[in-house]
């Protein structure tokens, strides 16, 4: 499925992007939030049916979503969005905000947590947009090996 990605203070962008691409998402636009994050989301929603927001987390739960929830008129109770689908993984959580024709997923930028939430996200998106299952499930990446690969031969400061 085609999707735009908006990184909101995310630190593991390359690993998350690789995981999303390998999980069946065709990334049409990839942006960093910057100072006008809500405006960037608005722009992405004019061109995309699905926007994936990825950013910082605390205890497995995204902590950057409040301005987006307010923009999308999602009520908050104790800083948690109400009336949206909760994506639940082992020790992590995300949310899916849906309108009739679009969806916005609020997800953690921790690749291991993201990997746990993607199956439930795909299940709902398949129902909503009448999609086929991705051709083959992506192999589970070894993020420690990826870090070693990316930093092999580099001196520590």
Secondary structure as GFF3:
##gff-version 3
##sequence-region A 1 157
A	DSSP	beta_strand	2	8	.	.	.	ID=ss1
A	DSSP	alpha_helix	13	22	.	.	.	ID=ss2
A	DSSP	beta_strand	26	32	.	.	.	ID=ss3
A	DSSP	three_ten_helix	34	36	.	.	.	ID=ss4
A	DSSP	alpha_helix	37	47	.	.	.	ID=ss5
A	DSSP	beta_strand	50	55	.	.	.	ID=ss6
A	DSSP	beta_strand	57	58	.	.	.	ID=ss7
A	DSSP	beta_strand	61	62	.	.	.	ID=ss8
A	DSSP	alpha_helix	66	71	.	.	.	ID=ss9
A	DSSP	beta_strand	76	77	.	.	.	ID=ss10
A	DSSP	beta_strand	80	81	.	.	.	ID=ss11
A	DSSP	beta_strand	85	89	.	.	.	ID=ss12
A	DSSP	beta_strand	92	98	.	.	.	ID=ss13
A	DSSP	beta_strand	103	108	.	.	.	ID=ss14
A	DSSP	alpha_helix	111	129	.	.	.	ID=ss15
A	DSSP	alpha_helix	143	151	.	.	.	ID=ss16
###
